[in-house]
Amino acid sequence: MLLLCFAAWHLNSNAQTNQKTKAFNHPNEISLVTDSSGKALPYENWKKLLMTGEYLIKQIQVGTDSLYYVLNKLSKEEIAESIANMPQPDQGPYFTNGEPIKPFAIKGINKFKFLPEDWAGKIVVINFWFINCLPCRVEIPELNNIVTKYLSDKEVVFIAICLDPQNDVEKFIKDTPFTYQQVVDGKSYADSFGIQQFPVNVIIDKQGIVRYNTIGYGPHWVKFIDKVITECQKPAALKQ
């Protein structure tokens, strides 16, 4: 099975050219990307910086056949404005917002069990991931912050379903803490929903209705997980 990781990058489509604006071409592994001082950046470096949402990339056209890219750090004001104006991510293809999901039994490490009868009255937040998925790893610190915020709320359950075997997951979270309840060897769970692209985040409300789901990772997308959880906590009469 082909597993795909998706990341939404903060890209600037207003490319600078000699005389007119041309279509933005997304950079790749062989693209020349420099910092604001003109220093060339390795692919892995500029990709990680871009995925933080704190940088903007500009396309520079040289003549008619050549181009390169410049990575610039955004100011705090620009980052705040970008977050404030950010639309909610599109839902993914594996779940449908507003539709029910049938409760299923989930078993994880450290004797974690979440049975179908346990879903009633719970807000269930599920993350599908695997270790070698870069966007999956990038979002982990943000996901941990959400867990910390709702640590005292026993009605919110955070479950991470990982495709990798237990030994690999335990080794990984020892070095990179991931504070969701961890489910290992989770391919069968992912397959049951047809999931082949990662990460996937989904929120199911207390009535078993999908209220949020996304595929991939974008800077500051996790704020919408927090927002939807808060919305799910409201009494039904107050929900909009």
Residue frames relative to the residue before (quaternion, step in Angstrom):
aa qw qx qy qz dx dy dz
M 1.0000 0.0000 0.0000 0.0000 0.00 0.00 0.00
L 0.3675 -0.7256 0.5421 0.2114 3.55 -0.95 0.91
L 0.1354 -0.7907 0.5947 0.0524 3.56 -0.68 1.11
L 0.1162 -0.8160 0.5657 0.0232 3.54 -0.80 1.01
C 0.2134 -0.7368 0.6264 0.1387 3.54 -1.11 0.78
F 0.1442 -0.7968 0.5838 0.0595 3.53 -0.94 0.90
A 0.0023 -0.7753 0.6316 0.0050 3.54 -1.09 0.78
A 0.2516 -0.7348 0.6077 0.1657 3.56 -0.98 0.85
W 0.1752 -0.8190 0.5425 0.0650 3.56 -0.54 1.15
H 0.4666 -0.6436 0.5297 0.2956 3.54 -1.22 0.62
L 0.0635 0.8264 -0.5491 0.1071 3.57 -0.12 1.32
N 0.3349 -0.7247 0.5647 0.2093 3.56 -1.08 0.69
S 0.2396 -0.8060 0.5281 0.1189 3.58 -0.55 1.17
N 0.5800 0.5654 -0.3883 0.4394 3.59 1.25 -0.06
A 0.0600 -0.8470 0.5281 0.0027 3.55 0.43 1.24
Q 0.3812 -0.7094 0.5459 0.2310 3.54 -1.08 0.78
T 0.0200 -0.7882 0.6150 -0.0104 3.56 -0.95 0.91
N 0.6983 -0.4605 0.3312 0.4366 3.55 -1.28 0.08
Q 0.8409 0.0684 -0.0006 0.5368 3.58 0.84 -0.94
K 0.8121 0.0516 -0.0198 0.5809 3.60 1.08 -0.55
T 0.5560 -0.6185 0.4484 0.3276 3.55 -1.26 0.47
K 0.1464 -0.7830 0.6000 0.0733 3.55 -0.92 0.94
A 0.6825 -0.4886 0.3443 0.4206 3.54 -1.26 0.36
F 0.4756 -0.6697 0.4921 0.2882 3.55 -1.08 0.77
N 0.1740 -0.7644 0.6153 0.0819 3.55 -0.91 1.00
H 0.4025 -0.7333 0.4854 0.2544 3.59 -0.56 1.07
P 0.4450 -0.6964 0.4902 0.2770 3.61 -0.89 0.89
N 0.1387 -0.7813 0.6032 0.0806 3.55 -1.23 0.50
E 0.8136 -0.3051 0.1888 0.4576 3.57 -1.31 -0.23
I 0.7554 0.3807 -0.2160 0.4875 3.59 1.04 -0.65
S 0.4665 0.6838 -0.4454 0.3411 3.59 1.26 0.05
L 0.4015 -0.6686 0.5636 0.2721 3.55 -1.20 0.58
V 0.0295 0.7830 -0.6165 0.0770 3.54 -0.62 1.22
T 0.0826 -0.8072 0.5843 0.0146 3.58 -0.79 1.03
D 0.4716 -0.6022 0.5317 0.3636 3.55 -1.30 0.18
S 0.7465 -0.4251 0.2620 0.4398 3.57 -1.27 0.04
S 0.6589 0.4988 -0.3101 0.4700 3.60 1.23 -0.39
G 0.5885 -0.5964 0.3584 0.4118 3.58 1.29 -0.12
K 0.4893 0.6620 -0.4335 0.3666 3.59 1.27 0.05
A 0.4406 -0.7018 0.4973 0.2571 3.57 -0.83 1.03
L 0.2248 -0.7853 0.5686 0.0971 3.57 -0.97 0.93
P 0.4834 -0.6428 0.5018 0.3184 3.60 -0.96 0.82
Y 0.6669 -0.5394 0.3493 0.3773 3.55 -1.15 0.69
E 0.6937 0.4794 -0.2951 0.4493 3.60 0.74 -1.02
N 0.6422 0.5393 -0.3277 0.4351 3.59 1.03 -0.73
W 0.7349 0.4119 -0.2679 0.4674 3.59 0.68 -1.03
K 0.6041 0.5576 -0.3671 0.4353 3.60 1.10 -0.59
K 0.6617 0.4970 -0.3063 0.4704 3.59 0.95 -0.86
L 0.6433 0.5135 -0.3245 0.4660 3.59 0.98 -0.81
L 0.6659 0.5151 -0.3057 0.4447 3.57 0.90 -0.90
M 0.6692 0.5197 -0.2966 0.4406 3.57 1.03 -0.76
T 0.5615 0.5958 -0.3984 0.4136 3.62 1.21 -0.17
G 0.4202 -0.7088 0.4682 0.3190 3.58 1.17 -0.45
E 0.6061 0.5694 -0.3457 0.4346 3.57 1.28 0.14
Y 0.7060 0.3904 -0.2447 0.5378 3.57 1.32 0.14
L 0.2215 -0.7415 0.6209 0.1252 3.52 -1.30 0.56
I 0.1995 -0.7894 0.5693 0.1134 3.57 -0.89 0.86
K 0.1424 -0.7938 0.5896 0.0449 3.56 -0.93 0.98
Q 0.3420 -0.7252 0.5670 0.1889 3.52 -1.06 0.82
I 0.1239 -0.7918 0.5968 0.0393 3.56 -0.82 1.03
Q 0.2400 -0.7781 0.5684 0.1178 3.56 -0.68 1.11
V 0.1010 -0.7730 0.6252 0.0373 3.56 -0.94 0.94
G 0.8111 -0.0258 -0.0241 0.5839 3.56 -0.36 1.19
T 0.7042 -0.4589 0.3321 0.4281 3.57 -1.07 -0.71
D 0.7879 0.3579 -0.1587 0.4753 3.58 1.14 -0.54
S 0.7420 0.3926 -0.2070 0.5025 3.59 1.19 -0.29
L 0.0545 0.7827 -0.6191 0.0336 3.55 -1.15 0.68
Y 0.0651 -0.7559 0.6465 0.0800 3.52 -1.34 0.32
Y 0.3950 -0.7218 0.5281 0.2101 3.57 -1.31 0.09
V 0.1885 -0.7618 0.6110 0.1038 3.54 -1.17 0.69
L 0.2280 -0.7729 0.5833 0.1018 3.55 -0.85 1.06
N 0.0419 -0.8113 0.5825 -0.0258 3.56 -0.65 1.16
K 0.4154 -0.6963 0.5258 0.2571 3.58 -1.01 0.82
L 0.3929 -0.7186 0.5302 0.2195 3.54 -0.95 0.95
S 0.4970 -0.6219 0.5065 0.3312 3.56 -1.20 0.51
K 0.6670 -0.4832 0.3682 0.4314 3.59 -1.25 0.26
E 0.6417 0.5304 -0.3185 0.4533 3.56 1.04 -0.79
E 0.6622 0.5022 -0.3022 0.4669 3.57 1.00 -0.84
I 0.6364 0.5192 -0.3264 0.4679 3.58 1.05 -0.76
A 0.6543 0.5166 -0.3062 0.4596 3.57 0.95 -0.92
E 0.6532 0.5087 -0.3094 0.4678 3.57 0.98 -0.85
S 0.6444 0.5295 -0.3169 0.4516 3.56 1.00 -0.85
I 0.6599 0.5001 -0.3027 0.4720 3.58 0.98 -0.86
A 0.6618 0.5297 -0.3057 0.4336 3.57 0.92 -0.94
N 0.7544 0.3894 -0.1982 0.4898 3.57 1.04 -0.80
M 0.4618 0.7152 -0.4287 0.3023 3.56 1.27 -0.01
P 0.3419 -0.7309 0.5471 0.2225 3.62 -0.80 0.92
Q 0.5994 -0.5474 0.4262 0.3994 3.57 -1.18 0.45
P 0.5377 -0.6364 0.4370 0.3390 3.61 -0.91 0.83
D 0.5643 -0.5843 0.4603 0.3582 3.54 -1.18 0.59
Q 0.4883 -0.6446 0.4891 0.3269 3.57 -1.08 0.61
G 0.5086 -0.6654 0.4655 0.2861 3.52 -1.19 0.61
P 0.6455 -0.5691 0.3673 0.3529 3.58 -1.31 0.07
Y 0.6463 0.5890 -0.3054 0.3770 3.60 1.23 -0.27
F 0.7586 0.1847 -0.1205 0.6131 3.58 1.24 -0.39
T 0.2535 -0.7568 0.5796 0.1645 3.57 -1.25 0.34
N 0.4242 -0.7048 0.5078 0.2560 3.56 -0.65 1.08
G 0.7774 0.3139 -0.2549 0.4819 3.53 -0.96 0.94
E 0.6559 0.4810 -0.3060 0.4947 3.57 1.30 -0.18
P 0.5080 -0.6523 0.4602 0.3235 3.61 -1.07 0.63
I 0.1940 -0.7357 0.6322 0.1464 3.52 -1.29 0.41
K 0.4361 -0.7088 0.4876 0.2641 3.57 -0.85 0.93
P 0.4629 -0.6812 0.4857 0.2928 3.62 -0.73 1.01
F 0.0403 -0.7949 0.6055 -0.0009 3.56 -1.03 0.82
A 0.5618 -0.6126 0.4436 0.3351 3.54 -1.20 0.52
I 0.0655 -0.7869 0.6137 0.0003 3.54 -0.98 0.95
K 0.0408 -0.7898 0.6119 0.0109 3.57 -0.89 0.92
G 0.0606 -0.8196 0.5696 -0.0059 3.55 -0.91 0.95
I 0.7063 -0.4236 0.3355 0.4574 3.53 -1.31 -0.24
N 0.7816 0.3024 -0.2601 0.4795 3.55 -1.32 0.31
K 0.6307 -0.5942 0.3011 0.3981 3.56 1.11 0.88
F 0.3228 0.7536 -0.5138 0.2528 3.59 1.15 0.51
K 0.0381 0.7724 -0.6323 0.0463 3.54 -0.98 0.96
F 0.0040 0.7634 -0.6456 0.0178 3.54 -1.05 0.82
L 0.1309 -0.8421 0.5230 0.0125 3.52 -0.11 1.39
P 0.6980 -0.4750 0.3096 0.4374 3.63 -1.16 0.38
E 0.6797 0.4903 -0.3029 0.4537 3.60 0.96 -0.76
D 0.5995 0.5814 -0.3536 0.4213 3.59 1.24 -0.35
W 0.5608 0.6385 -0.3813 0.3639 3.60 1.21 -0.41
A 0.5718 0.6344 -0.3826 0.3524 3.59 1.05 -0.72
G 0.8431 0.1372 -0.1243 0.5048 3.56 -0.80 1.03
K 0.6228 0.5288 -0.3436 0.4630 3.59 1.25 0.23
I 0.3129 -0.6674 0.6352 0.2305 3.53 -1.28 0.56
V 0.1214 -0.8268 0.5489 0.0187 3.57 -0.42 1.23
V 0.0978 -0.7919 0.6028 -0.0030 3.55 -0.66 1.21
I 0.0240 -0.8327 0.5514 -0.0451 3.59 -0.43 1.23
N 0.1121 -0.7635 0.6346 0.0420 3.53 -1.08 0.90
F 0.1662 -0.7596 0.6227 0.0874 3.58 -0.86 1.02
W 0.1407 0.8107 -0.5453 0.1599 3.60 -0.67 1.07
F 0.0765 -0.7516 0.6383 0.1479 3.53 -1.39 -0.10
I 0.6901 -0.5641 0.2806 0.3561 3.54 -1.11 0.79
N 0.7467 0.4148 -0.2364 0.4632 3.62 0.85 -0.89
C 0.5014 0.6208 -0.4293 0.4229 3.58 1.27 0.30
L 0.3658 -0.7718 0.4753 0.2110 3.60 -0.33 1.24
P 0.6688 0.4751 -0.3358 0.4629 3.67 0.78 -0.80
C 0.5881 0.5686 -0.3652 0.4445 3.59 1.11 -0.65
R 0.6977 0.4692 -0.2689 0.4697 3.56 0.91 -0.94
V 0.6287 0.5657 -0.3411 0.4104 3.57 0.99 -0.82
E 0.7288 0.4566 -0.2580 0.4402 3.59 0.92 -0.85
I 0.4578 0.7283 -0.4332 0.2690 3.62 1.21 -0.32
P 0.6659 0.4876 -0.3497 0.4433 3.69 0.74 -0.80
E 0.6478 0.5087 -0.3204 0.4679 3.60 1.01 -0.75
L 0.6407 0.5122 -0.3217 0.4729 3.58 1.01 -0.78
N 0.6224 0.5417 -0.3358 0.4544 3.58 1.02 -0.76
N 0.6303 0.5403 -0.3347 0.4458 3.58 1.01 -0.76
I 0.6344 0.5208 -0.3269 0.4684 3.57 1.07 -0.76
V 0.6244 0.5330 -0.3354 0.4621 3.59 0.99 -0.83
T 0.6511 0.5247 -0.3145 0.4493 3.58 0.91 -0.91
K 0.6439 0.5415 -0.3238 0.4328 3.59 0.95 -0.85
Y 0.7875 0.3066 -0.1470 0.5141 3.59 0.98 -0.84
L 0.2567 0.8229 -0.4791 0.1654 3.55 1.27 0.36
S 0.7297 0.4291 -0.2409 0.4747 3.60 0.99 -0.76
D 0.6180 0.5346 -0.3401 0.4655 3.59 1.27 -0.12
K 0.2378 -0.8183 0.5126 0.1055 3.57 -0.20 1.29
E 0.5924 0.5725 -0.3716 0.4280 3.59 1.24 -0.10
V 0.6656 0.4331 -0.2982 0.5296 3.59 1.29 -0.09
V 0.0724 -0.8136 0.5766 -0.0155 3.59 -0.60 1.18
F 0.1607 -0.7949 0.5823 0.0557 3.57 -0.78 1.08
I 0.0101 0.8133 -0.5775 0.0697 3.57 -0.62 1.15
A 0.1275 -0.7747 0.6168 0.0564 3.58 -0.86 1.02
I 0.1433 -0.7911 0.5924 0.0519 3.56 -0.65 1.14
C 0.0871 -0.8264 0.5560 -0.0162 3.54 -0.34 1.32
L 0.4683 -0.6950 0.4753 0.2679 3.58 -1.02 0.78
D 0.6359 0.5863 -0.3186 0.3878 3.57 1.18 -0.55
P 0.5973 -0.5827 0.4118 0.3661 3.61 -1.23 0.46
Q 0.7171 -0.5041 0.2910 0.3834 3.53 -1.26 0.57
N 0.6575 0.5224 -0.3292 0.4317 3.61 0.83 -0.93
D 0.6708 0.4950 -0.2972 0.4655 3.58 0.96 -0.87
V 0.6596 0.5053 -0.3115 0.4611 3.58 0.97 -0.84
E 0.6655 0.5041 -0.3099 0.4551 3.58 0.89 -0.89
K 0.6376 0.5082 -0.3226 0.4807 3.58 1.04 -0.74
F 0.6608 0.5192 -0.3098 0.4447 3.57 0.93 -0.88
I 0.7375 0.4242 -0.2561 0.4589 3.61 0.73 -1.01
K 0.5237 0.5965 -0.4230 0.4369 3.58 1.25 -0.15
D 0.7352 0.3781 -0.2073 0.5231 3.56 1.04 -0.82
T 0.7750 0.1668 -0.0761 0.6048 3.58 1.15 -0.69
P 0.2520 -0.8109 0.5040 0.1579 3.61 0.12 1.22
F 0.0108 -0.7485 0.6626 -0.0247 3.53 -1.04 0.92
T 0.2178 -0.8752 0.4256 0.0735 3.53 -0.04 1.38
Y 0.3929 0.6516 -0.5204 0.3875 3.58 1.18 0.42
Q 0.5451 -0.5237 0.5061 0.4153 3.58 -1.29 0.22
Q 0.2642 -0.8207 0.4936 0.1141 3.57 -0.62 1.14
V 0.1249 -0.7522 0.6456 0.0422 3.52 -0.95 1.06
V 0.1751 -0.8110 0.5539 0.0690 3.59 -0.77 1.00
D 0.7895 0.2462 -0.2185 0.5181 3.55 -1.32 0.34
G 0.2731 0.8467 -0.4180 0.1840 3.54 1.10 0.82
K 0.2860 0.7922 -0.5022 0.1961 3.59 1.20 0.32
S 0.6458 0.5311 -0.3374 0.4326 3.61 0.94 -0.82
Y 0.6258 0.5203 -0.3388 0.4721 3.60 1.07 -0.69
A 0.6702 0.4941 -0.2969 0.4675 3.56 0.89 -0.96
D 0.6568 0.5231 -0.3105 0.4455 3.58 0.95 -0.89
S 0.6201 0.5695 -0.3544 0.4069 3.59 1.02 -0.71
F 0.7274 0.3502 -0.2221 0.5468 3.58 1.26 -0.42
G 0.5186 -0.6651 0.3987 0.3601 3.57 1.30 0.09
I 0.3714 0.7663 -0.4629 0.2461 3.59 1.23 0.31
Q 0.0465 0.7978 -0.5978 0.0636 3.56 -0.81 1.07
Q 0.7012 0.3838 -0.2451 0.5486 3.59 1.29 -0.07
F 0.1004 -0.8319 0.5449 -0.0308 3.56 -0.84 0.99
P 0.5822 -0.1628 -0.7936 -0.0689 1.52 -2.27 1.09
V 0.2296 -0.7186 0.6335 0.1722 3.52 -1.36 0.34
N 0.0774 -0.7754 0.6258 0.0323 3.56 -0.94 0.94
V 0.0304 0.7995 -0.5972 0.0575 3.57 -0.90 0.94
I 0.1442 -0.7708 0.6166 0.0696 3.56 -1.10 0.80
I 0.1062 -0.7758 0.6214 0.0288 3.56 -0.87 1.07
D 0.3767 -0.7610 0.4832 0.2133 3.58 -0.74 1.03
K 0.7516 -0.4249 0.2719 0.4251 3.57 -1.33 0.03
Q 0.6777 0.4570 -0.2823 0.5022 3.57 1.24 -0.35
G 0.5676 -0.6330 0.3680 0.3765 3.60 1.28 0.16
I 0.5055 0.6409 -0.4152 0.4017 3.57 1.25 0.47
V 0.4383 -0.6709 0.5283 0.2803 3.59 -0.96 0.86
R 0.1174 -0.8209 0.5581 0.0277 3.57 -0.68 1.10
Y 0.7940 0.0492 -0.0105 0.6059 3.59 1.20 -0.36
N 0.2068 0.7591 -0.6116 0.0829 3.55 -1.08 0.71
T 0.0240 -0.7932 0.6081 -0.0227 3.54 -1.03 0.84
I 0.2283 -0.7176 0.6343 0.1752 3.49 -1.37 0.30
G 0.7734 0.3061 -0.2435 0.4989 3.57 -0.94 0.87
Y 0.3812 -0.7023 0.5555 0.2300 3.52 -1.36 -0.15
G 0.0088 0.7633 -0.6460 0.0020 3.50 -1.09 0.81
P 0.6088 -0.5606 0.3990 0.3948 3.60 -1.04 0.64
H 0.8568 0.1067 -0.1261 0.4885 3.54 -0.95 1.03
W 0.3578 0.7292 -0.5095 0.2840 3.62 1.17 0.29
V 0.6004 0.6039 -0.3648 0.3765 3.58 1.04 -0.75
K 0.5389 0.6179 -0.4156 0.3938 3.61 1.15 -0.44
F 0.6353 0.5281 -0.3368 0.4517 3.59 1.12 -0.58
I 0.5641 0.5581 -0.3896 0.4674 3.60 1.16 -0.47
D 0.6457 0.5123 -0.3021 0.4790 3.57 0.94 -0.92
K 0.6664 0.5209 -0.2979 0.4425 3.58 0.88 -0.97
V 0.6958 0.4706 -0.2794 0.4652 3.59 0.89 -0.93
I 0.5993 0.5426 -0.3612 0.4648 3.60 1.04 -0.69
T 0.6562 0.5114 -0.3037 0.4642 3.57 0.90 -0.94
E 0.6457 0.5148 -0.3141 0.4683 3.57 1.00 -0.83
C 0.6644 0.5120 -0.3005 0.4541 3.58 0.99 -0.83
Q 0.6280 0.5531 -0.3342 0.4337 3.59 1.15 -0.51
K 0.5764 0.6078 -0.3812 0.3912 3.60 1.15 -0.46
P 0.5660 -0.5569 0.4691 0.3867 3.57 -1.16 0.51
A 0.6464 -0.5654 0.3447 0.3791 3.58 -1.06 0.75
A 0.6496 0.5475 -0.3216 0.4181 3.59 1.00 -0.79
L 0.7029 0.4590 -0.2617 0.4762 3.59 1.20 -0.54
K 0.5481 0.6285 -0.4011 0.3791 3.59 1.22 -0.28
Q 0.2621 -0.7648 0.5694 0.1491 3.53 -1.09 0.74
